[in-house]
């Protein structure tokens, strides 16, 4: 089950991923600390993000329609 993430936490998560790359020792501990979540929560959030990107790349997510209501 996905925990609730605020827009601010999502931004902090993105920034932390950019700061702490795959080569960073204790990457997930650093990301978790930056976001205020547990290591398990940030790892799960990352997996969901990767799946979202895969779906977008495969064309499985439609582009939003901003012109009409």
DRENKOLZA-527892 format. One record per residue: residue number from 1; residue in one letter; x, y, z of N, C-alpha, C in turn. Coordinates in pm, whole numbers, plus 50000, padded with zeros to 5 digits. Each point is the difference from the previous one (the first is absolute). Layout:
# residues N
+-----+------+-------+-------+-------+-------+-------+-------+-------+-------+-------+
: pos : code :  n.c1 :  n.c2 :  n.c3 : ca.c1 : ca.c2 : ca.c3 :  c.c1 :  c.c2 :  c.c3 :
+-----+------+-------+-------+-------+-------+-------+-------+-------+-------+-------+
: NUM :    a :     X :     Y :     Z :     X :     Y :     Z :     X :     Y :     Z :
...
+-----+------+-------+-------+-------+-------+-------+-------+-------+-------+-------+
***
This chain:
# residues 69
+-----+------+-------+-------+-------+-------+-------+-------+-------+-------+-------+
: pos : code :  n.c1 :  n.c2 :  n.c3 : ca.c1 : ca.c2 : ca.c3 :  c.c1 :  c.c2 :  c.c3 :
+-----+------+-------+-------+-------+-------+-------+-------+-------+-------+-------+
:   1 :    x : 50084 : 49881 : 50000 : 49916 : 50119 : 50000 : 50088 : 50125 : 50000 :
:   2 :    x : 49966 : 50095 : 49916 : 50077 : 50123 : 49987 : 49962 : 50098 : 50110 :
:   3 :    x : 50101 : 50055 : 50065 : 49974 : 50103 : 50100 : 49969 : 50131 : 49929 :
:   4 :    x : 49943 : 50093 : 50072 : 49964 : 50129 : 49944 : 50124 : 50088 : 49986 :
:   5 :    x : 50014 : 50061 : 49883 : 50112 : 50089 : 49973 : 49944 : 50138 : 49961 :
:   6 :    x : 50053 : 50103 : 50063 : 49960 : 50136 : 49965 : 50078 : 50045 : 49876 :
:   7 :    x : 49952 : 50104 : 49933 : 50078 : 50054 : 49887 : 50141 : 50041 : 50043 :
:   8 :    x : 50013 : 50055 : 50120 : 50133 : 50039 : 50049 : 50089 : 49879 : 50018 :
:   9 :    x : 49947 : 49891 : 50056 : 50080 : 49878 : 50017 : 50041 : 49942 : 49865 :
:  10 :    x : 49910 : 50007 : 49902 : 50035 : 49952 : 49866 : 50114 : 50082 : 49941 :
:  11 :    x : 49997 : 50131 : 50019 : 50108 : 50086 : 49950 : 50130 : 49969 : 50073 :
:  12 :    x : 49993 : 49983 : 50131 : 50119 : 49963 : 50077 : 50055 : 49865 : 49955 :
:  13 :    x : 49910 : 49907 : 49969 : 50038 : 49868 : 49951 : 50076 : 50012 : 49867 :
:  14 :    x : 49945 : 50077 : 49907 : 50066 : 50021 : 49871 : 50137 : 50064 : 50018 :
:  15 :    x : 50007 : 50101 : 50084 : 50128 : 50067 : 50025 : 50101 : 49904 : 50063 :
:  16 :    x : 49954 : 49919 : 50094 : 50089 : 49905 : 50067 : 50050 : 49894 : 49902 :
:  17 :    x : 49913 : 49954 : 49910 : 50044 : 49902 : 49899 : 50108 : 50059 : 49911 :
:  18 :    x : 49988 : 50128 : 49967 : 50101 : 50066 : 49918 : 50131 : 50019 : 50078 :
:  19 :    x : 49989 : 50023 : 50129 : 50118 : 50022 : 50083 : 50071 : 49869 : 50034 :
:  20 :    x : 49923 : 49899 : 50037 : 50055 : 49871 : 50043 : 49976 : 49897 : 49890 :
:  21 :    x : 50098 : 49988 : 49909 : 49983 : 49907 : 49889 : 50030 : 49856 : 50043 :
:  22 :    x : 49996 : 49910 : 49904 : 50019 : 49857 : 50029 : 50133 : 49969 : 50066 :
:  23 :    x : 50099 : 50084 : 49975 : 50134 : 49976 : 50054 : 50018 : 50052 : 50143 :
:  24 :    x : 49902 : 50072 : 50051 : 50010 : 50059 : 50133 : 49984 : 49894 : 50108 :
:  25 :    x : 50096 : 49995 : 50090 : 49991 : 49910 : 50115 : 49880 : 50041 : 50085 :
:  26 :    x : 49922 : 49903 : 50044 : 49880 : 50025 : 50081 : 49900 : 50091 : 49929 :
:  27 :    x : 49986 : 49979 : 49869 : 49910 : 50083 : 49920 : 49860 : 50007 : 50060 :
:  28 :    x : 49940 : 49886 : 50030 : 49861 : 49999 : 50044 : 49983 : 50060 : 50139 :
:  29 :    x : 50099 : 49985 : 50085 : 49995 : 50065 : 50131 : 50003 : 50151 : 49984 :
:  30 :    x : 50084 : 50048 : 49908 : 50009 : 50144 : 49975 : 49870 : 50054 : 49939 :
:  31 :    x : 49944 : 49927 : 49904 : 49874 : 50044 : 49939 : 49889 : 50002 : 50105 :
:  32 :    x : 49993 : 49894 : 50080 : 49896 : 49993 : 50104 : 50012 : 50116 : 50098 :
:  33 :    x : 50120 : 50032 : 50039 : 50022 : 50110 : 50094 : 49958 : 50134 : 49937 :
:  34 :    x : 50032 : 50018 : 49873 : 49965 : 50125 : 49931 : 49850 : 50019 : 49988 :
:  35 :    x : 49927 : 49889 : 49987 : 49856 : 50006 : 49975 : 49919 : 49991 : 50129 :
:  36 :    x : 50058 : 49939 : 50102 : 49925 : 49979 : 50124 : 49915 : 49875 : 49997 :
:  37 :    x : 50047 : 49900 : 49926 : 49932 : 49871 : 49988 : 50098 : 49890 : 50039 :
:  38 :    x : 49948 : 49879 : 50011 : 50087 : 49886 : 50029 : 50070 : 49954 : 49872 :
:  39 :    x : 50107 : 49923 : 50017 : 50070 : 49944 : 49885 : 49905 : 49915 : 49917 :
:  40 :    x : 49917 : 49920 : 50067 : 49905 : 49915 : 49928 : 49902 : 50083 : 49918 :
:  41 :    x : 49954 : 50111 : 50057 : 49905 : 50086 : 49928 : 50063 : 50063 : 49876 :
:  42 :    x : 50124 : 50048 : 50011 : 50061 : 50063 : 49883 : 50036 : 49897 : 49893 :
:  43 :    x : 50040 : 49881 : 50041 : 50027 : 49894 : 49901 : 49872 : 49961 : 49927 :
:  44 :    x : 49890 : 49987 : 50071 : 49872 : 49966 : 49939 : 49955 : 50113 : 49906 :
:  45 :    x : 50016 : 50123 : 50043 : 49964 : 50116 : 49918 : 50083 : 50002 : 49871 :
:  46 :    x : 50127 : 49966 : 50011 : 50089 : 49995 : 49883 : 49955 : 49892 : 49902 :
:  47 :    x : 49961 : 49884 : 50050 : 49952 : 49892 : 49913 : 49872 : 50041 : 49928 :
:  48 :    x : 49911 : 50070 : 50070 : 49878 : 50049 : 49937 : 50034 : 50103 : 49892 :
:  49 :    x : 50095 : 50087 : 50029 : 50044 : 50100 : 49902 : 50056 : 49932 : 49875 :
:  50 :    x : 50084 : 49898 : 50019 : 50058 : 49928 : 49886 : 49890 : 49936 : 49915 :
:  51 :    x : 49900 : 49940 : 50064 : 49891 : 49938 : 49926 : 49919 : 50106 : 49925 :
:  52 :    x : 49977 : 50115 : 50061 : 49929 : 50109 : 49931 : 50077 : 50043 : 49875 :
:  53 :    x : 50131 : 50013 : 50011 : 50083 : 50039 : 49886 : 49992 : 49894 : 49890 :
:  54 :    x : 50006 : 49872 : 50038 : 49989 : 49892 : 49900 : 49866 : 50008 : 49927 :
:  55 :    x : 49891 : 50024 : 50074 : 49868 : 50008 : 49939 : 49991 : 50120 : 49905 :
:  56 :    x : 50058 : 50112 : 50038 : 50001 : 50118 : 49914 : 50079 : 49971 : 49872 :
:  57 :    x : 50117 : 49939 : 50015 : 50084 : 49969 : 49884 : 49932 : 49901 : 49904 :
:  58 :    x : 49916 : 49912 : 50051 : 49929 : 49903 : 49917 : 49870 : 50058 : 49943 :
:  59 :    x : 49971 : 50125 : 50033 : 49879 : 50064 : 49950 : 49873 : 49954 : 50069 :
:  60 :    x : 50013 : 49947 : 50120 : 49884 : 49951 : 50074 : 49933 : 50107 : 50085 :
:  61 :    x : 50057 : 50118 : 50004 : 49943 : 50109 : 50078 : 49964 : 50111 : 49902 :
:  62 :    x : 49872 : 50033 : 49987 : 49961 : 50105 : 49905 : 50045 : 50138 : 50047 :
:  63 :    x : 50026 : 50085 : 49904 : 50034 : 50138 : 50033 : 49874 : 50071 : 50048 :
:  64 :    x : 50013 : 50086 : 50099 : 49881 : 50072 : 50050 : 49948 : 50098 : 49895 :
:  65 :    x : 49870 : 50023 : 50004 : 49937 : 50096 : 49911 : 49979 : 50130 : 50078 :
:  66 :    x : 50086 : 50098 : 49976 : 49994 : 50125 : 50074 : 49911 : 50104 : 49932 :
:  67 :    x : 49955 : 49973 : 49877 : 49929 : 50104 : 49925 : 49850 : 50001 : 50025 :
:  68 :    x : 49941 : 49889 : 50032 : 49855 : 49996 : 50014 : 49955 : 49970 : 50141 :
:  69 :    x : 49873 : 50030 : 50025 : 49941 : 49962 : 50129 : 49862 : 49946 : 49980 :
+-----+------+-------+-------+-------+-------+-------+-------+-------+-------+-------+
***
